[in-house]
Amino acid sequence: MDELKRAKRWGVWGVVLIFVAVILGVWSGYEATRFNEELVGILDLLSKAIGILGTVALIASTYFYGKALGHPEIFRNFLLGIILQIVAEVVFLVGFLSGITPVGYSLTALSLGIMFLGYLLWVFTSYLFKKSLMALGEALNYGLFRLAGNLVFWGGVLSIIVIGFFIMLVGWFLALIGFLKAPVEELQKTS
């Protein structure tokens, strides 16, 4: 059952790295408003690299939890969510870029439709993350993961307005607390 402790560590590091990536991304956006191009490039690169490391750590965490607890849906839903999140972001970007014209930017029905499709994929991604966190909460009998899953999902739904992203951050912060406080030691004693 050392896999539970390993899963817990990977989960903590994954969420922490994701938060660091978000902070660097916001800082990069702030520096872009000040036209500090060198720093923006460095911060953007760091944000993406650390975000990828955090994502890989969370994938490893859900794999180890799923394997140790006998609930493969924890890993399966999370991995599918990551894959669909990448697809959603690419679809949204294509929709955004399709509005660029030689004379400027124009939101056409096509570009809005493509971006809405990206949004729908994003919501489904949030649902898959919710299912993964709910399954983890059920397997560990720890309600904080269930609450985190609900917040991540509803944040994804509300991401069409800015408040949704903050709700998602709160959800992932609760998942971090869940990873830190999850009762894996009690599970190891009983098995």
C-alpha positions as CSV (number, residue, x, y, z in Angstrom):
1,M,0.0,0.0,0.0
2,D,3.0,2.3,-0.4
3,E,1.2,3.2,-3.7
4,L,-1.3,5.3,-1.7
5,K,1.5,7.4,-0.2
6,R,3.1,7.7,-3.6
7,A,-0.2,8.7,-5.1
8,K,-0.7,11.3,-2.4
9,R,2.7,12.8,-2.9
10,W,2.2,13.0,-6.7
11,G,-1.2,14.6,-6.2
12,V,0.2,17.3,-3.9
13,W,3.1,18.1,-6.2
14,G,0.8,18.1,-9.3
15,V,-1.7,20.6,-7.9
16,V,1.1,22.8,-6.4
17,L,2.9,22.8,-9.8
18,I,-0.4,23.7,-11.6
19,F,-0.9,26.6,-9.2
20,V,2.7,27.8,-9.8
21,A,2.1,27.6,-13.5
22,V,-1.1,29.7,-13.2
23,I,0.7,32.3,-11.1
24,L,3.5,32.5,-13.7
25,G,0.9,32.8,-16.5
26,V,-0.9,35.6,-14.7
27,W,2.4,37.4,-14.1
28,S,3.3,36.9,-17.8
29,G,0.0,38.6,-18.7
30,Y,0.8,41.5,-16.4
31,E,4.2,41.9,-17.8
32,A,2.8,41.9,-21.3
33,T,0.8,45.0,-20.4
34,R,4.0,46.7,-19.5
35,F,5.6,45.6,-22.8
36,N,8.4,43.7,-21.1
37,E,8.8,41.2,-23.9
38,E,11.9,39.3,-22.6
39,L,10.3,38.6,-19.2
40,V,7.0,37.7,-20.9
41,G,8.8,35.0,-23.0
42,I,10.6,33.5,-20.0
43,L,7.5,33.5,-17.8
44,D,5.4,32.0,-20.6
45,L,7.8,29.2,-21.2
46,L,8.2,28.5,-17.5
47,S,4.4,28.5,-17.0
48,K,3.9,26.0,-19.8
49,A,6.8,23.7,-18.7
50,I,5.7,23.7,-15.0
51,G,2.1,23.2,-16.1
52,I,3.0,20.1,-18.1
53,L,5.0,18.7,-15.1
54,G,2.0,19.3,-12.8
55,T,-0.3,17.6,-15.3
56,V,2.0,14.6,-15.5
57,A,2.2,14.4,-11.7
58,L,-1.6,14.5,-11.5
59,I,-1.9,11.8,-14.1
60,A,0.6,9.7,-12.1
61,S,-1.3,10.3,-8.9
62,T,-4.7,9.2,-10.4
63,Y,-3.0,6.2,-11.8
64,F,-1.5,5.1,-8.5
65,Y,-4.7,5.8,-6.6
66,G,-6.8,3.9,-9.2
67,K,-4.4,1.0,-9.0
68,A,-4.1,0.9,-5.3
69,L,-7.8,1.3,-4.5
70,G,-9.0,-0.9,-7.3
71,H,-10.9,1.9,-9.0
72,P,-9.5,2.3,-12.6
73,E,-12.1,5.0,-13.4
74,I,-10.2,7.5,-11.2
75,F,-7.3,7.3,-13.7
76,R,-9.4,6.7,-16.9
77,N,-11.6,9.7,-16.4
78,F,-8.7,12.0,-15.5
79,L,-6.6,11.0,-18.4
80,L,-9.6,11.3,-20.8
81,G,-10.2,14.7,-19.3
82,I,-6.6,15.8,-20.0
83,I,-6.8,14.7,-23.6
84,L,-10.1,16.4,-24.2
85,Q,-8.9,19.6,-22.4
86,I,-6.1,19.8,-25.0
87,V,-8.6,19.2,-27.8
88,A,-10.9,21.9,-26.3
89,E,-8.1,24.4,-26.1
90,V,-7.1,23.7,-29.7
91,V,-10.7,24.0,-31.0
92,F,-11.2,27.3,-29.1
93,L,-7.9,28.6,-30.5
94,V,-8.9,27.7,-34.0
95,G,-12.3,29.4,-33.5
96,F,-10.5,32.5,-32.2
97,L,-8.0,32.6,-35.0
98,S,-10.7,32.0,-37.6
99,G,-12.0,35.5,-36.8
100,I,-8.7,37.2,-37.9
101,T,-9.2,39.0,-41.2
102,P,-6.8,41.1,-43.2
103,V,-8.4,44.3,-41.9
104,G,-8.6,43.3,-38.3
105,Y,-10.6,41.0,-36.1
106,S,-14.2,40.1,-36.8
107,L,-16.3,37.6,-34.8
108,T,-18.2,35.7,-37.4
109,A,-20.9,33.1,-36.8
110,L,-18.3,30.5,-37.8
111,S,-15.7,31.6,-35.3
112,L,-18.3,32.0,-32.6
113,G,-19.6,28.5,-33.4
114,I,-16.2,26.9,-33.2
115,M,-15.3,28.7,-30.0
116,F,-18.7,27.5,-28.5
117,L,-17.8,24.0,-29.5
118,G,-14.5,24.4,-27.6
119,Y,-16.4,25.7,-24.6
120,L,-18.7,22.6,-24.7
121,L,-15.7,20.3,-24.8
122,W,-14.2,22.3,-21.9
123,V,-17.4,21.7,-19.9
124,F,-17.3,18.0,-20.7
125,T,-13.6,18.0,-19.6
126,S,-14.7,19.5,-16.3
127,Y,-17.3,16.8,-15.9
128,L,-14.6,14.1,-16.4
129,F,-12.4,15.7,-13.8
130,K,-15.4,15.8,-11.5
131,K,-16.1,12.1,-12.1
132,S,-12.4,11.3,-11.3
133,L,-12.4,13.4,-8.1
134,M,-15.8,11.9,-7.0
135,A,-14.6,8.4,-7.6
136,L,-11.4,9.2,-5.5
137,G,-13.6,10.7,-2.8
138,E,-15.8,7.6,-2.8
139,A,-12.9,5.1,-2.8
140,L,-11.2,7.0,0.1
141,N,-14.5,7.8,1.8
142,Y,-13.3,11.4,2.0
143,G,-15.9,14.1,1.1
144,L,-13.4,16.9,0.3
145,F,-12.6,15.3,-3.1
146,R,-16.4,15.2,-3.9
147,L,-16.7,18.9,-3.1
148,A,-13.6,19.7,-5.1
149,G,-15.1,17.7,-8.1
150,N,-18.3,19.6,-7.9
151,L,-16.5,23.0,-7.8
152,V,-14.3,22.0,-10.7
153,F,-17.3,21.0,-12.8
154,W,-19.4,24.1,-12.0
155,G,-16.4,26.3,-12.5
156,G,-16.0,24.8,-15.9
157,V,-19.7,25.5,-16.7
158,L,-19.4,29.0,-15.5
159,S,-16.0,29.6,-17.3
160,I,-18.0,31.3,-20.0
161,I,-17.9,34.2,-17.5
162,V,-14.7,34.9,-15.6
163,I,-16.0,33.8,-12.2
164,G,-15.9,30.2,-13.4
165,F,-12.2,30.1,-13.5
166,F,-12.0,31.3,-9.9
167,I,-14.5,28.6,-8.8
168,M,-12.3,26.0,-10.6
169,L,-9.2,27.3,-8.8
170,V,-11.1,26.9,-5.5
171,G,-12.0,23.4,-6.5
172,W,-8.4,22.5,-7.3
173,F,-7.3,24.2,-4.0
174,L,-9.7,21.9,-2.1
175,A,-8.3,18.9,-4.1
176,L,-4.8,20.0,-2.8
177,I,-6.1,20.0,0.7
178,G,-7.7,16.6,0.0
179,F,-4.4,15.2,-1.2
180,L,-2.7,16.6,1.9
181,K,-5.3,15.3,4.4
182,A,-6.5,12.2,2.7
183,P,-6.7,9.3,5.2
184,V,-4.4,7.0,3.3
185,E,-2.6,5.9,6.6
186,E,-5.9,4.5,7.9
187,L,-6.5,2.6,4.7
188,Q,-3.0,1.1,4.9
189,K,-3.5,-0.1,8.5
190,T,-6.8,-1.9,7.6
191,S,-5.4,-3.7,4.6
